[in-house]
Amino acid sequence: MIIDLPNTRTREISAKIDELHEERGESATGRVLTLLIRTDDAELENSLEVANAASREHPCRVIAIVPNTHATIASGAVSAEGEDGTDGEGSSAKTANESNLDAQVRFGADAGAGEVIVLRPRNGLVDHLDTLVIPLLVPDAPVVAWWPTNPPSNPSKDLLGAMASSRITDAMRSSNPEATIERLRRNWSAQDVDLSWTRLTVWRAMLASMVDQPPHIPIVHARVTAPNDFLPADLLRAWLRLKLNVPVDFEVDENAAAVTGVYLTRQDGGVLSLERPHEDQSIISVPGQTPQPISVPVRTLEDCLTEELRRMDPDEVYADVINKGWDLISH
């Protein structure tokens, strides 16, 4: 069910949601969080599809904000809504039927295990996204902010990010991953995490398990193979360098779309390796043992978002990697 609400106000959106909940005999109190998505038209539907899939494990209210930065105020207009986009009295510069906000409410099959609100503010309202969103938050539930592509330079100071208890970025999908991760590093705060790091969860878990197995012979060198300019590979190298305190080389795999191998050389010359020659299967090789195939598909965006919604506390390992390990590798 998709309901369009042109020239609307936040109280009208809230009333429509309450009406739909009443019709369906349900309540918003079952929502475990509010997920704020700051995106654009090109990325909107893909982001909502991912969020809806993640909401099946984490029932939530999704609020997608898609500012219209090209709108202009009609000359001589008068508005019945305040500059903050909620329900203030009018301004002599706007019309009575111009609210500066179009919205859409999605329920049922179009909204996963929750409801979706799409907000399209324009004119002066794009500068007041926090006051626009606050009346629509699920009461007493944590707020998570997610930027699917290009994040603000300082998410904690962003209008939406400042109200969130967890802030999720994805520098790998930004227009300039290297520049984006550098800005995020400079302005990092404990509630921040990037999905470029989350894509490595399975690799890190398997590598840690391999190193923990006897005999505990020291690792003296590491090598990572991946596509060139692949941000998760840089984060993986930084993690290995920080945790093992050994040189970590990088080898370009021109035919790859993700990390394809990690090779850990022991002091005795033996090599522990984790290779993924195919997208859905990896091979663990340990000296003296038969290579073991395991299923390790490339993680989807849905997998990564679901994981971060599951873990709301700060990621201390990511903090160490982004603040310490990153400076230990050459880029």
ChimeraX attribute file (.defattr): number of C-alpha atoms within 10 A of each C-alpha:
attribute: neighborCount
match mode: 1-to-1
recipient: residues
	/A:1	9
	/A:2	14
	/A:3	12
	/A:4	12
	/A:5	17
	/A:6	14
	/A:7	15
	/A:8	22
	/A:9	23
	/A:10	21
	/A:11	13
	/A:12	14
	/A:13	19
	/A:14	16
	/A:15	12
	/A:16	15
	/A:17	21
	/A:18	15
	/A:19	12
	/A:20	17
	/A:21	15
	/A:22	11
	/A:23	9
	/A:24	11
	/A:25	8
	/A:26	11
	/A:27	13
	/A:28	16
	/A:29	12
	/A:30	15
	/A:31	21
	/A:32	20
	/A:33	22
	/A:34	23
	/A:35	26
	/A:36	23
	/A:37	23
	/A:38	25
	/A:39	20
	/A:40	19
	/A:41	12
	/A:42	9
	/A:43	13
	/A:44	17
	/A:45	13
	/A:46	12
	/A:47	21
	/A:48	20
	/A:49	15
	/A:50	19
	/A:51	27
	/A:52	25
	/A:53	18
	/A:54	24
	/A:55	26
	/A:56	14
	/A:57	14
	/A:58	20
	/A:59	22
	/A:60	30
	/A:61	29
	/A:62	29
	/A:63	23
	/A:64	26
	/A:65	24
	/A:66	22
	/A:67	22
	/A:68	19
	/A:69	13
	/A:70	7
	/A:71	12
	/A:72	11
	/A:73	15
	/A:74	12
	/A:75	10
	/A:76	9
	/A:77	15
	/A:78	19
	/A:79	19
	/A:80	21
	/A:81	25
	/A:82	18
	/A:83	23
	/A:84	18
	/A:85	26
	/A:86	24
	/A:87	17
	/A:88	13
	/A:89	12
	/A:90	18
	/A:91	15
	/A:92	12
	/A:93	13
	/A:94	21
	/A:95	19
	/A:96	15
	/A:97	13
	/A:98	19
	/A:99	26
	/A:100	30
	/A:101	24
	/A:102	20
	/A:103	22
	/A:104	18
	/A:105	23
	/A:106	20
	/A:107	19
	/A:108	13
	/A:109	12
	/A:110	16
	/A:111	24
	/A:112	25
	/A:113	22
	/A:114	24
	/A:115	24
	/A:116	25
	/A:117	23
	/A:118	20
	/A:119	25
	/A:120	22
	/A:121	25
	/A:122	21
	/A:123	18
	/A:124	17
	/A:125	23
	/A:126	21
	/A:127	16
	/A:128	16
	/A:129	20
	/A:130	18
	/A:131	17
	/A:132	22
	/A:133	21
	/A:134	14
	/A:135	14
	/A:136	18
	/A:137	18
	/A:138	20
	/A:139	15
	/A:140	11
	/A:141	15
	/A:142	18
	/A:143	24
	/A:144	23
	/A:145	25
	/A:146	27
	/A:147	23
	/A:148	25
	/A:149	20
	/A:150	19
	/A:151	22
	/A:152	17
	/A:153	18
	/A:154	17
	/A:155	24
	/A:156	22
	/A:157	12
	/A:158	15
	/A:159	16
	/A:160	24
	/A:161	25
	/A:162	16
	/A:163	18
	/A:164	22
	/A:165	17
	/A:166	24
	/A:167	27
	/A:168	23
	/A:169	24
	/A:170	22
	/A:171	27
	/A:172	22
	/A:173	17
	/A:174	17
	/A:175	11
	/A:176	12
	/A:177	19
	/A:178	16
	/A:179	13
	/A:180	20
	/A:181	23
	/A:182	15
	/A:183	16
	/A:184	21
	/A:185	17
	/A:186	12
	/A:187	14
	/A:188	19
	/A:189	15
	/A:190	15
	/A:191	20
	/A:192	25
	/A:193	24
	/A:194	23
	/A:195	22
	/A:196	24
	/A:197	22
	/A:198	20
	/A:199	23
	/A:200	18
	/A:201	14
	/A:202	14
	/A:203	17
	/A:204	15
	/A:205	10
	/A:206	13
	/A:207	18
	/A:208	13
	/A:209	10
	/A:210	17
	/A:211	18
	/A:212	11
	/A:213	10
	/A:214	7
	/A:215	7
	/A:216	9
	/A:217	15
	/A:218	14
	/A:219	20
	/A:220	16
	/A:221	20
	/A:222	23
	/A:223	17
	/A:224	24
	/A:225	22
	/A:226	23
	/A:227	19
	/A:228	17
	/A:229	13
	/A:230	17
	/A:231	21
	/A:232	22
	/A:233	25
	/A:234	23
	/A:235	20
	/A:236	25
	/A:237	27
	/A:238	24
	/A:239	25
	/A:240	26
	/A:241	23
	/A:242	20
	/A:243	14
	/A:244	16
	/A:245	16
	/A:246	15
	/A:247	16
	/A:248	24
	/A:249	16
	/A:250	18
	/A:251	12
	/A:252	15
	/A:253	16
	/A:254	10
	/A:255	10
	/A:256	16
	/A:257	13
	/A:258	20
	/A:259	25
	/A:260	21
	/A:261	21
	/A:262	27
	/A:263	19
	/A:264	26
	/A:265	18
	/A:266	18
	/A:267	12
	/A:268	10
	/A:269	13
	/A:270	14
	/A:271	18
	/A:272	20
	/A:273	22
	/A:274	25
	/A:275	21
	/A:276	24
	/A:277	13
	/A:278	14
	/A:279	16
	/A:280	12
	/A:281	14
	/A:282	19
	/A:283	18
	/A:284	20
	/A:285	18
	/A:286	18
	/A:287	12
	/A:288	7
	/A:289	8
	/A:290	9
	/A:291	13
	/A:292	11
	/A:293	14
	/A:294	13
	/A:295	12
	/A:296	16
	/A:297	13
	/A:298	18
	/A:299	16
	/A:300	11
	/A:301	19
	/A:302	16
	/A:303	16
	/A:304	21
	/A:305	22
	/A:306	19
	/A:307	17
	/A:308	20
	/A:309	20
	/A:310	12
	/A:311	10
	/A:312	15
	/A:313	13
	/A:314	16
	/A:315	14
	/A:316	12
	/A:317	11
	/A:318	19
	/A:319	18
	/A:320	15
	/A:321	22
	/A:322	23
	/A:323	15
	/A:324	15
	/A:325	22
	/A:326	21
	/A:327	13
	/A:328	17
	/A:329	18
	/A:330	11
	/A:331	9
